[in-house]
Amino acid sequence: MAQIRLSVLLGDVSPERYPDIVERCRRAGFVVENELTAIGVIVGWIDEACVPALSQIEGVTAVEPQREHRGYPPR
């Protein structure tokens, strides 16, 4: 299957639990690219077939595909 880039949003997670949730995501096949601890978001890559496993991790509230953002071309 194809690798897709995702944002994993965490719910109301205490700072002590954050590393455990990140590790559980890794064990589910998520390759962590960036941890945005202050806003409770983890960004990375995963095989499409493994996405449902991320949604089942306690503390994960949403799993969203990354969208490409484009600005207006320079004038």
C-alpha positions in Angstrom: 0.0 0.0 0.0 0.9 3.6 -0.3 2.6 5.7 2.4 0.6 8.7 3.4 1.4 11.8 5.5 -0.8 12.4 8.4 -1.5 14.6 11.4 -2.4 12.8 14.5 -4.4 15.0 17.0 -4.2 14.2 20.7 -7.0 14.9 23.1 -6.5 16.3 26.6 -3.3 14.5 27.3 -1.0 15.2 30.2 2.6 15.9 29.4 3.6 12.7 31.2 1.4 10.6 28.9 2.5 12.3 25.6 5.7 10.1 25.1 3.7 6.9 25.7 1.1 7.9 23.1 3.9 8.8 20.6 5.5 5.4 21.2 2.2 3.6 20.7 1.8 5.4 17.3 5.3 4.3 16.3 4.4 0.7 17.2 1.3 1.0 15.0 3.7 1.8 12.1 3.7 5.6 12.2 7.0 7.2 11.3 7.1 10.3 13.4 8.5 13.3 11.6 7.6 16.1 14.0 6.1 16.3 17.5 4.1 19.5 18.2 3.7 18.9 21.9 2.4 22.4 22.7 -0.7 21.9 20.5 -1.0 18.1 20.8 -0.2 17.1 17.2 2.1 14.5 15.8 3.0 14.6 12.1 4.5 11.7 10.1 4.0 8.9 7.6 2.3 5.6 7.7 1.1 2.8 5.3 -2.6 3.4 4.4 -3.5 0.0 5.7 -2.3 0.9 9.3 -4.4 4.1 9.6 -7.3 2.5 11.5 -4.9 1.3 14.2 -3.8 4.9 14.9 -7.5 5.9 15.5 -7.8 3.2 18.1 -5.0 4.4 20.3 -6.2 5.9 23.6 -5.6 9.6 23.6 -5.8 10.0 19.8 -8.9 12.1 18.9 -8.4 12.4 15.2 -6.2 11.2 12.3 -6.2 13.6 9.3 -4.4 13.4 6.0 -2.0 16.2 5.3 -3.3 18.7 2.8 -1.1 20.6 0.4 -1.3 24.4 1.0 -0.4 26.7 -1.8 -0.2 30.5 -1.6 -0.8 32.9 -4.4 2.0 33.2 -6.9 4.3 36.2 -6.5 3.3 39.2 -8.6 
